[in-house]
Amino acid sequence: MRIKGIPLRIHPSWFLILILFTWTAQGQISSSAISPLPAWFSWGLGLVTALLLFVSVLLHELGHSFMALHEGVKVRSITLFLLGGVARVERECSTAMGSLRVALAGPLVSLFLAIVFFRSVQFANGLNPLIANLFGRLGALNLVLALFNLLPGLPLDGGVILKAIVWQFTGSQRKGIQVATATGRALSFFAIIFGSWLCFRGGGLGGLWLIVLGWFGFAASRSQSQMLTLQKALSALNVKDASSRRFRVIEEDQPLRRLSQLLTSPQEGQVFSDWILICRSGRWIGYVKDGILQDIPVQNWDKYSLADFTKPLEELPSISEKAPLWKAVVSLENSKEGRLLVFNIAGLPSGTLDRVDIGKAVLNHLGLKLPPNFLQAARKQNIYPLGLALPQVVEAMKSSGLLDNSNQVNK
């Protein structure tokens, strides 16, 4: 279904937590009942409790989503999953205060629901103690949901709030992310230690749940740290730092046979051979495709010159050597060629750039040098070395607003 055009989705892991919450609620309802309840009734009420809890989670995420829409940010979807819910937005707010308002909206909705449920308990007591008990549990769960999400560490809402506050006072969104990531890592460590202690003391499910949340937080903070490191490298480096020279140059008056002598066969498994760029008296005029030799009979190779098949350089995907490396990632992903021709400040070809060149430059910047066979294997497939997800990193930079201000990107 959709609410205000926002798709609502359910991850398969949600059914597992629904069963777990239903089982837990059923046990609590049975143990708190004055007289024995029929099994079907206690299980049914347990299911209703679990479903109402996830309705509360959904309302929490809708609070974020509606505030995001108010701030002019498109919401892609809301998904319920094992650990609750998540709203995916097209980008983050471009201002610290906008980000703060979006982060606060969810916990405020949960606090409002907690107050409503708690205030309803006294009224429900006059109707049925079981309904009053249900409202009390839902009020407590919404209060826990609000307070837990306000813990100051990413990826929780409190972490986003902390990030926005640091961003507002320092003027650097990146510094806000670093502070919130560090606090999230500390909270995750505490959750794992405390959850383990509870398990040893017989805390059972509660301790195990804290350990799961702690590991989830550690994974999120580690992912965020890696993302920040890669983003910083892509912002600090420019195309010139990464480009190689995988093109050959030949004069336009040369016959096709000269091209066959110049062009060696690509190595086995190689994705593409070097570009062939054409000059006229030392001036760049275009390029030719190496496939023309396959279209012309060998006996005619001396009858045609390269000028007959020259195409303008503008047809090749290109980029300036002064452009930041993240722009090259975007251009590469939009290019059917899978590589770019690099132009210097004078507007002349100075090199080429492919995914391996970018990945190698980023890893070198981080102090990691890969063996040549690793780079060769990646080049054969035209992929980023070590599976670096650089397009996703740049997408995150866009969505978080880090590319809206070039000065901010360098911070």
N, C-alpha and C positions, 0 to 999 in steps of 0.2 A: 504494500500500500504506500501511498504518498501523503504527506502532510505539508501543505504550502509548497508543493513541488519537490519536497525532499524525500528521496526513496528510503524506506525503512527496510532493513535487511536483518536476517538472523543467520549467524554463523553456526555450523553444525555443533561446535563445542558448547553452544548455549543449551542444548538439550541435556547435556551431561550435568551442567550446574543446576538446571531446572529440576532434574530428578533428585539431585543431592539436597537442594533446598526443600523440596517437597518432603523428602524422607526426614530431614531434620525438624521441619515444622510439625510433621505428624507426630513425631516422638514427643515434642514439647507439649503439643495439644493434649495428647493422651495422658501424659504424666501430670498435667495441671488440672484435668477434669475432676470434678467432685465425684462423679459416678462413671463407671466404665462406658465408653462410647463404642458404637458399632464401628468395625474396621473401615467400612466403606465411607462412613461419615468423617472419621478422623483423617483418612487419606484424602478425601475430597476437600476438606477444609485446609489441609496442608498444601494441596495443589493451588487452591485459591490464594493462600498466603504468598506462595512463591510467585504466582502470576502477578499479584498486586505489587509485590516488591519490584518485579521487572517493569511493570507499568511506571512505577516511581523512577526507576533508572531511565526509562525512556523519556519521562517528563524532565528529568535532570538534563539529558542530552538535548532535548528540545529547547530548554532554557538557553543553553550555549548557542544553539542553532538560530533561534529567533533573534538573539542579540547580535549574532554575526551578520544576519541579513540586515538588521538595523544599521550596522556599521558598513554596509555595502559589500560584504563578503559572501560569495556564493557557497552554499553548503552542498557538497556532492552526495553525501549519504549519511545515514545513522545506522550503525550495526551493533546488535546485541551479541555478545560472545562470552566466553568462559569467565572473564574477569569483570564483567559488567557491560558497559556500552562505550562506544566511541563515535564522535561526529567528525567526519572528514570534510575539511573545507578546502576550497580552491586555493586559497592563500591565507596567510595570517594578516591581521590588521597592520596597517602601515604606521600606526602610532602606538606608543606605549599605553596610553590611556584607553584606546580602543581595545587593545589586547587585554587590559585589566578588566574592562567591563564584560567582555565575552567570557573570561575565565570565572568571574564572580557570579555570573548568571546561573550556572548550574547548581553550585552549593546553596545559593539563595532559594532556588526552587525547592531543593531538598529540605532546607530549614522550614520553609513555609508549609510543606507537606507534613513535616514532623509536628509542627504546632497544630495543624488542622486535625491530625489523627489523635494527638494527646487531648485536645479539647473535646473530641468526640467520645472519649472513653466514658465520661460521666453520663452523657446522654444514652450511650449504648448499654450501660449497666441496667437501666430501667427496662430495656428490651430483652437482652439475652447476655449473660456473662461471657459466653463464647465469642460473641461479636465484640464486646468490650475488650476481651483478651486479644482478639485479632487486631483491633485498632491500636491497642497499646504496643503490640509487637511491631506493627508497621510504622508507628511513630518512632520507636526506638531504632529500627533499621534505617529510616530516613535520616535520623539524627546522626547515626554512625556514618552513613553514606556522605553526609555533608562535612562532618568533622574530618573523616579520613581523607576526603578529597582536598581539604584545606591544608594538609601537611605540606610544608614548603620544599618540595622536591619534584623535579620532572620525572615521569610524565603526568603527575597529578595536577589538578587545577591550582593547588597552592604553589606548585613549582612555576606554573605559568604566571601566577600573580607575582611571585618573587622576581621572576625574569622581567616582568613589565615594570616593577618598581625600580630595579637596578637600571634598566634601560632608560627610564624617565630621568633618573638622577645623574647618570653617567653619559647619556646620549649615545650609548653603544648597545645595540641589541645583542651583538655577539658576546659582550661581557655579561649581559644578563643571562644568556643561555649557559655560559660557563659556570656562573655562580649557582644557578638552579640545578644544573647537572651534578655539581659537586655535593650539594645538599641532598639530592636524590640518592646519590651513591651512599652517603652516610646513613640515611634512613633505611635503605635496603639492607645494609650491613647489620643495623640494629634489629630489623625485622627477622633476619635469618637467625641471629644469635638468640633473640628473645623467643622466637618460635621453637628453636631447638631446645631451649631450657624448659618451655612449656611441655614439649613432647616427653622429655625425661621425667617431668613431674606429673605425667598423666593427663596433660592438657588435650591430648588426642587431636581431634579435627581442627580445633582452634590453632594449635601450634603448627600443624601441618599447613594450614591455610596461610599463616604468616610466613612460613618458609617459601611457599609458592609465590606469594606476593613479593617477597624479598628478591628471589631469583629473577622474577619478571622485571623488577625495578633495576637490578644490576644489568640485565640484558639491555634494557632501554637506555640506561646511562652510558653503557659501553658503546652502544650504537650511536648515541648522540655525540659522544666524544670523538669517535671515528669520523662521523659526519663533519664535525667542526674542523678536524684536522685536514680532511680532504678539501673542504670548502676554502680554508685558508690558503692551501697550496694552489688551488685553481684561481684564486684571486691574486695571489702574489706573483705567479708566473705569467709570462706572456707567450705568444705564439713563437717568437724568435727563440725562446729558451728550449723549445721542444722540436722545432722543425728539423727535418733531414733534407737530403737532396736526392730525390728519386725521380729525376727527369733527365733526358738527354737532349742535346741541341744539335740541329743540323740546318744547313742553308737550304732555302726553298728551291734553288735551281738544280739540286741534286736529283738524279734519277731514282726511281723506286728501288733499283738494285742496291743502291748505296744504303737505303734503309734496311734492307735484308742483311747487309753486312754489319750494320751498326747494332741492330736489334738482336740480342742473344735471346734464346728461348728461356722463358721463365722457369725457375726451379720447380721440381715436382711438388705439387701441393700449394704453390704460391697463388695468392688470390689475384694479383694483377701485376703486370709488368710495368716498367718505367714509362712515364709519359714521354712522348716525342714532341718537343717544342721546336718551332720553325722560326728561323731568322732570315732577314734580308739585309745584307751589308751590315751585319752586327746589330740590327734592330729587331725586336721581337714583333712578330706579326700574327702568330697563331700556333696551332698544333695539328697533328694528324693522328688518326687512330691506327694502331698497329694491325688492326684487322684488314686493312686495305690490301695487304699482300695476299690474303686468301681469296680476295675477290677478283684479282687481276692475274691472268695467266703469266707464268714465268717468262715466256718468250716476249712478253710485252713490257717487262719491267724497265727496259731501257728506252721505251717510247714515251713514257710519262715521267714528269717531274713531280716533286713533292708539292709544288705550287698548285697543281691541279686538284689536290685533295686537302688543301689547308683549310682549317676551320678557325674562326676567331677565338682568341683566348677567353673572351667573355663567356663562352659556353661552359668553361670549366668552373666548378665550384671553387671559390677562392676566399682568402681572408688576409688581412694586413698582419705583418709580423709584429706590430705594436699592440694588437688586440689582446685582451686578457684571455687566458687559456680556457676559461669557462665558456666564452663565446665560441671558441673552436669546437667544444663539445656539442653545443647546440647546432652549429653549422654542419658538423659531421653527421649528426643524427638526421638532419633534413636533406642530406646529400645522397643521391643514388649511387654516386661514384665510390663512396666509402673512404674518400681521402680529399684533401684540399690542396690547391696551389697557393703558395705563400708569396705575397708581394711585399717588397721593401718600401721604405718611405718615399723612394723615387718612383714608385709604381711599376717596378720591374720584378719579374719572377726571381725569387731568391731561394726557394726550397719547396718542400712538400710536407704534408702533415697527415698522419693516419692515427688510428686508435692506439697502436703500439707506441708511436712517438709520444702521444699525450701521456699514456700510462707510465712509460719509462721516465719521463720528465717529473711527473708527480712523485713517483717512488724514489727517484734520486733526490728530490727536494726533501723527502722525509728520511733520507739516509739509508735507503734500501736499494741495493744494486742487484738486479736479477742476472743470472747466468745467460749467455747468448742463446742457449738452446730453449730456455723459457720464452724469450722474446721471439725467437723464430717460430716456435709452436703457436704463439698468439698471432703472429703475422700471417701464418698460413690460413688462419680462420678469420682474420680481420676482426679480432676482439681485443678488449682491454686486458692487459696482463693480470694474472691472478683473479680474473673475474671482477675487477673493480667496477662498481656500479656507478660510474661517473655521471651518466645521464640522470639517474635518480638523485644524485647529490646536487646537481645543478637545478633540478626541478624543486628540490627542497629549499635551495637558496632563493628561487623565485617566489615560492609560496610563503616563505617567511619574511619576504620583503628586504632581504639582504642585498638585492641587486637594484633596489630603487634608488639608492644613493651610493655613488662610487666611493665617496669618502668613507662611508660607513662600512663598505665591504672590506676596506683595507685595515679596519680597526681589529 
